[in-house]
Amino acid sequence: MENQSDTLKLDDEEVVARVLEGNVNAFETLLHRHSDLVARIVKRHVPLQDAEEVAQDVFVRIYESLPSFKGKSIFRRWLSSIAVRTCYDYWRKAYRCREVVMTQLSEKHQEWLEEAVSGESEEKRREADARKEAQDLLNWALAKMSPEDRMVLELIHLEGLSVKEVADLLGWSLANIKVRSFRARKKMEKLLTGQMRDKRRKA
């Protein structure tokens, strides 16, 4: 029987073949090899307190989907697509039941918001109170987005992926991604600008 040390020498496609042939233990090699990548993707898109559980869901889906992996794409890219879609499903569920505490933001969200409200002085943005206010504002704006727009917005405007890369990850058409990207960006800008204008009027 082939042990794990044997599978460590194999590339991803060969390990997948071993799993599909009945060597279930070989999947542990894929788990260890790609756990950091999955963790990075998940932590960019879901609240930190739920990241570990979502990452586990990703690997469950990967295992269940192995028969559909035909080796036509790089395994890491295929795996990344499943991770992104799992995060998308997380938000679909969260928006339906509204159980997620929406104030939990990633570092990427915070950095992007500081750019979005760049009309504020550099000195003020450095202050702790201003950062907290900015986080709350982005939280409010993201909560106004649909799960679809949220994922496209994060992948393109926060992570800098191309339209084609996002289409591949989510399994959507290029036209759909382009339209959603444009509309989501405009909606976010309108929401943030409107809120900042209201705050200035009240100040």
C-alpha positions in Angstrom: 0.0 0.0 0.0 1.3 3.5 -0.9 1.9 5.7 2.1 1.9 9.5 2.4 5.6 9.8 2.1 5.3 8.3 -1.3 2.7 10.7 -2.5 4.7 13.7 -1.3 7.0 13.1 -4.3 4.1 13.3 -6.8 2.7 16.4 -8.5 -0.9 17.5 -7.8 -2.4 15.7 -10.8 -0.8 12.4 -9.8 -2.0 12.7 -6.2 -5.5 13.4 -7.5 -5.2 10.2 -9.6 -4.2 8.2 -6.5 -7.2 9.5 -4.5 -9.6 8.6 -7.3 -8.0 5.2 -7.5 -9.1 4.6 -3.9 -6.1 5.8 -1.9 -8.2 8.2 0.2 -5.2 9.0 2.5 -3.4 10.6 -0.4 -5.8 13.5 -0.1 -4.0 14.6 3.0 -1.0 15.5 0.8 -3.2 17.9 -1.1 -4.6 19.3 2.1 -1.1 20.0 3.6 0.3 21.3 0.3 -2.5 23.8 -0.3 -3.8 24.7 3.1 -2.0 28.1 3.2 -3.4 29.1 -0.2 -6.9 28.2 0.8 -6.5 30.1 4.1 -5.2 33.2 2.3 -8.2 33.2 -0.1 -10.8 32.7 2.6 -9.4 35.3 5.0 -9.6 37.9 2.2 -13.4 37.3 1.8 -15.0 36.2 5.1 -14.9 37.5 8.7 -11.9 36.1 10.6 -14.0 34.3 13.1 -15.5 32.1 10.4 -12.4 31.7 8.3 -11.4 28.3 9.7 -14.8 26.7 9.2 -15.1 28.0 5.7 -11.6 26.7 4.9 -12.7 23.3 6.0 -15.7 23.6 3.8 -13.5 24.4 0.9 -11.5 21.1 1.3 -14.7 19.1 1.7 -15.9 20.5 -1.6 -12.5 19.9 -3.2 -12.6 16.3 -2.1 -16.1 15.8 -3.4 -15.3 17.5 -6.7 -12.1 15.6 -7.5 -13.9 13.3 -10.0 -14.7 16.5 -12.0 -11.1 17.6 -12.2 -10.0 16.6 -15.6 -6.4 18.0 -15.5 -7.3 20.6 -18.1 -6.3 23.4 -15.8 -3.6 23.8 -13.2 -4.8 22.2 -10.0 -4.0 25.3 -7.8 -6.2 27.4 -10.2 -9.0 24.8 -10.0 -8.7 24.7 -6.2 -8.7 28.5 -6.0 -11.9 28.6 -8.0 -13.6 26.3 -5.5 -12.3 28.4 -2.6 -13.7 31.6 -4.1 -17.0 30.1 -4.9 -17.3 28.7 -1.3 -16.7 32.3 0.0 -19.4 33.5 -2.4 -21.8 30.8 -1.1 -20.9 31.9 2.5 -22.2 35.5 1.7 -25.3 34.2 -0.1 -26.2 32.3 3.1 -25.2 35.2 5.3 -27.3 37.7 3.4 -30.3 35.4 3.6 -30.2 34.8 7.3 -28.3 37.9 8.4 -26.5 36.0 11.1 -23.0 37.4 10.3 -21.7 40.3 12.3 -21.0 42.7 9.5 -18.5 44.8 11.4 -15.8 42.2 11.0 -13.6 43.6 8.1 -10.4 42.3 6.6 -7.2 44.4 6.3 -7.8 44.7 2.6 -11.2 46.3 3.2 -9.7 48.8 5.6 -6.9 49.8 3.2 -9.3 50.1 0.3 -11.7 52.3 2.3 -8.9 54.7 3.2 -8.2 55.2 -0.5 -12.0 55.6 -1.2 -12.3 58.4 1.3 -9.1 60.1 0.3 -10.8 63.5 0.4 -10.2 63.3 4.2 -6.9 64.8 5.3 -3.9 62.5 5.7 -3.6 63.5 9.4 -7.2 62.7 10.2 -7.1 59.3 8.5 -4.2 58.4 10.7 -6.2 59.0 13.8 -7.7 55.9 15.4 -11.2 57.4 15.6 -11.1 58.2 11.9 -10.0 54.7 11.0 -12.9 53.3 13.1 -15.3 55.6 11.4 -14.0 54.5 8.0 -14.3 50.8 8.9 -17.9 51.3 10.0 -18.6 53.2 6.7 -17.2 50.4 4.5 -19.1 47.8 6.6 -22.3 49.7 6.0 -21.6 50.0 2.2 -20.7 46.4 1.8 -23.9 45.3 3.5 -25.8 47.2 0.8 -24.2 45.0 -1.9 -25.6 41.8 -3.2 -23.3 38.7 -2.6 -22.5 38.7 -6.4 -21.5 42.3 -6.5 -19.6 42.0 -3.3 -17.4 39.1 -4.6 -16.7 40.9 -7.9 -15.9 44.1 -6.2 -13.5 42.4 -3.8 -11.8 40.3 -6.5 -11.3 43.1 -9.0 -11.0 46.2 -7.0 -9.5 44.9 -3.8 -7.3 42.1 -5.1 -6.6 43.5 -8.5 -7.6 40.4 -10.5 -8.4 40.8 -14.2 -12.0 40.3 -15.5 -11.0 37.1 -17.1 -9.4 35.7 -13.9 -12.6 36.6 -12.0 -14.8 35.0 -14.6 -12.7 31.8 -14.4 -12.8 31.7 -10.6 -16.5 32.2 -10.3 -17.5 30.4 -13.5 -19.4 33.4 -14.8 -19.3 35.0 -18.3 -16.9 37.8 -19.1 -19.9 40.1 -19.9 -21.5 39.4 -16.5 -18.3 40.2 -14.7 -17.7 43.4 -16.6 -21.2 44.7 -16.0 -21.2 43.7 -12.3 -17.8 45.2 -11.8 -18.8 48.6 -13.3 -22.1 48.8 -11.5 -20.7 47.6 -8.1 -17.9 50.1 -8.2 -20.3 53.0 -9.1 -22.7 51.9 -6.4 -19.9 51.7 -3.8 -18.5 55.1 -4.8 -22.0 56.7 -4.6 -22.7 55.2 -1.2 -19.4 56.3 0.2 -19.5 59.7 -1.3 -23.1 60.3 -0.1 -22.3 59.2 3.4 -19.1 61.4 3.6 -21.1 64.4 2.3 -23.8 63.8 4.9 -21.2 63.6 7.6 -19.6 66.9 6.5 -22.9 68.7 6.4 -23.7 67.5 10.0 -20.2 68.5 11.2 
